[in-house]
Amino acid sequence: MKWDDNGPSRDLEDRRGSSGGGGGGGGFRLGGGRLGIGGFLVLLVLSVVFKTDLTGALGGGGIPASAVAPESGPALPPTQTTAAEEELVRFLSFVLDDSQQNWARIFAAEGKEYPRATLVLFRDQVRSGCGAAQSAMGPFYCPADQKIYIDLGFYDELRRRFGAPGDFAQAYVLAHEVGHHVQNVLGTERQLRRLQQQNLTPGTY
């Protein structure tokens, strides 16, 4: 994939050197942690793209958790960065700016202004506008603060555990979350949830 290194995006918030505290969250078991619904859906789509079952690596642990107790503990020391990781950060900056510039053009064609989302990079755990989250939940979008949260360790999992290396998978993960931001801005996600609730309510048509 051809891309230009334009430096860090102005919409990038780097929290890799800090700990957000807190934790917990529902999802699918992934080793000793959990893989969130968002991360699981990403694996499903990538399974279609790569024509291989990437979710098979979840094994018997890929069962939705019915109840989750918040986890807490001492913050882990920040991991030393590498040249490869910094290149990934620059690549994600490019993908973020490129996708948001495209959405800005689409919105402008409809006479609307596109509110840019912020990408937050973190390690281990983070506190978002939607509460505390751990890296094992996978990438997620928080509509409360209009931010996308990604622990770069998720890409290591894609490469090592799920066999989905390469910049296409990396770009798709971020573009997928930007798509959730667009749904939130347009209100389609709220409309879908409302329709789902109506269909689950007896006597509501």
C-alpha positions, -999 to +999 in steps of 0.1 A: +000+000+000+015+034-011+014+061+016+031+094+024+048+100+057+033+134+066+042+132+103+018+128+132-018+138+125-032+167+144-061+144+153-037+119+170-036+117+208-007+096+220-013+081+255+012+052+252+033+066+280+005+068+305-019+045+322-057+052+322-065+031+352-095+010+358-106-018+335-131-044+328-156-047+300-176-074+283-163-095+254-147-127+242-119-145+261-086-140+244-058-158+262-058-143+297-079-113+287-109-104+267-116-095+231-144-069+228-173-072+205-157-045+183-125-065+180-144-097+173-164-080+145-132-068+130-119-104+130-151-115+113-148-090+084-111-097+080-119-134+079-141-127+048-114-105+032-085-131+037-109-161+031-097-178+063-113-181+098-093-157+119-117-163+148-106-199+151-076-188+171-100-178+199-106-215+205-132-226+229-128-194+248-147-174+222-179-173+242-196-141+251-192-131+287-225-128+304-212-109+334-180-090+339-165-077+371-143-047+368-106-055+371-081-033+388-044-034+397-012-015+396-004+003+364+021-015+342+054+003+333+053+019+298+067-004+271+098+009+253+089+019+218+106+005+186+114+019+152+088-005+137+061+008+161+069+044+153+065+036+116+032+021+124+021+052+142+031+073+112+011+049+089-019+052+111-016+090+111-017+088+073-047+065+072-066+086+098-060+119+078-067+103+045-100+087+055-112+118+073-103+140+044-124+118+022-154+119+046-150+157+048-153+159+010-184+136+011-201+157+038-192+190+020-209+177-012-241+173+009-237+208+023-226+195+057-195+199+079-176+168+090-165+168+127-132+151+128-127+122+152-096+118+174-074+087+174-061+078+209-032+054+210-027+037+244-011+007+261-027-018+284-056+003+296-072+037+291-100+059+304-124+072+277-156+092+277-173+058+277-155+046+309-124+025+315-112-001+290-084-026+286-064-034+255-078-069+252-112-054+244-098-045+210-102-012+191-133+008+198-151+040+192-166+061+220-195+083+208-194+103+241-160+119+233-159+111+195-126+093+199-112+061+185-091+040+209-065+016+197-038-003+216-010-011+191-007-045+207-039-054+188-020-053+155+006-077+171-023-100+179-035-098+143-001-107+130+010-134+155-021-150+167-046-145+138-022-146+108-034-112+094-003-092+089+002-063+065-009-027+062-043-035+046-055-051+078-040-023+099-057+003+077-090-016+078-091-016+116-088+022+118-111+029+088-137+006+104-137+027+136-139+059+116-170+044+100-185+041+135-178+078+140-196+087+108-226+065+119-226+084+152-225+118+135-253+109+111-274+094+139-278+060+120-263+040+149-289+055+174-317+048+149-306+012+146-305+008+184-339+023+187-353-001+160-337-030+177-353-020+211-387-016+194-385-051+179-376-066+213-405-048+230-437-070+231-466-053+215-445-027+197-448-025+159 
